[in-house]
């Protein structure tokens, strides 16, 4: 457990807790979510995907397969992340329809979402404990990319589930990050598992960026998306 990774874990916790008090004063919701979507996609394509490609050798040695099949395993894990969060999006659309009809969303749907996001946060916390940041700047970049993603998830879940989320969901998501981090800091996590989990997170991050963080391209949404994408891409490529 390093001081830097602990600081990032606490940063994630503060972002979750403070999300209820986050107010947009300069930007519209459309602009902000598009901006975050641009940052998320830049992070996936310029950091996560190049990182998970480095685990191909581990996959080849473990499963005794060639480089092509090793890539299939890694990107299959990414695809699994996309599929799981796509199904969650379908369920969330069902919740939206119930709200539009002035009916209460199913608590089953709520717990399905919170359970999945708890696992997602748990995995991110676990991976955080295995991170070896080369500098404080790389740690800050990681905190910003994932933290803004968490902030957007909080907004979406609170928007749909309201008091139910503030009463139960928020606490569980915070617990997920902390529990994952503490477990990862106290047990040995194989490089192979880290690689597959990072691929899974990349898939979930990509899908969430597209479905939740990128509204219809109208007004300044597209501009905000391109600004977030361009700025974060330049930042990632410069370190």
C-alpha positions, 0 to 999 in steps of 0.5 A, a space after each residue: 500500500 503506497 501513499 499515492 494509491 491511498 490518496 487516490 482511493 480517498 479521492 474517489 471516496 470524496 468524489 462519491 460523497 461530494 457528488 450530491 453537492 456538485 452543482 453545474 454553474 458554468 456548463 449545462 448538464 449536456 456540456 459537462 457529460 459530453 466533456 467527461 465522455 471525451 475524457 473517458 474515451 481518450 483515457 480508454 484509447 490512449 492509456 487502458 488499451 495500450 496497457 492491457 496489450 502488455 499483458 499478452 505475454 502473460 496470457 500466452 504463457 498461462 494458457 499456452 496459446 499464440 499472440 493472436 489468441 492471447 489478444 482474443 482473450 484480452 479483448 474478449 474480457 473487454 467485450 464482456 465489460 461492454 456486454 454487461 453494462 449494455 444489459 444494465 443500460 437496457 434495464 435502466 431504460 425500463 426504469 426510465 419508462 416507469 418513471 415517465 408513467 409516474 410509477 416507482 422503479 422496481 427495487 429489483 432493478 435498483 439492486 441489480 444496478 447497485 450490485 453491478 456498480 459495486 462490483 465495478 467499483 470493487 474491481 477499480 479499487 482492487 486494480 488501484 492497489 496494484 498500480 505503480 504510478 511513475 509520478 504524482 502527475 500520472 496519479 492525478 491523471 488517473 484520479 481525474 479520468 476515473 473520478 469524473 466517470 464516478 461523478 457521472 455515474 452518481 448523477 445518473 443513478 441518483 437521477 433515476 433512483 433518487 432517495 433510494 440511491 442516497 440511502 443505500 446505493 452511495 454507501 455501497 459504491 464507496 464501500 466497493 472502492 475501499 473494500 477492493 483497495 484494501 483487499 488488493 493491498 493485502 493479497 497478491 493479485 496475479 498479473 494475468 488477473 490484473 490484465 483481464 480485469 483492466 480489460 473488463 473495466 476498459 469495456 465498461 468505461 467505454 460503454 458508459 462513456 457512450 451511453 451515459 456520458 454522451 448525450 445526443 450531439 446537439 448544441 454545445 455537446 459535440 464541442 464539449 466532447 471534442 474539447 475533453 477528448 482533445 485536451 486529455 489526449 494531448 495530456 496523456 500523449 505528453 507524459 
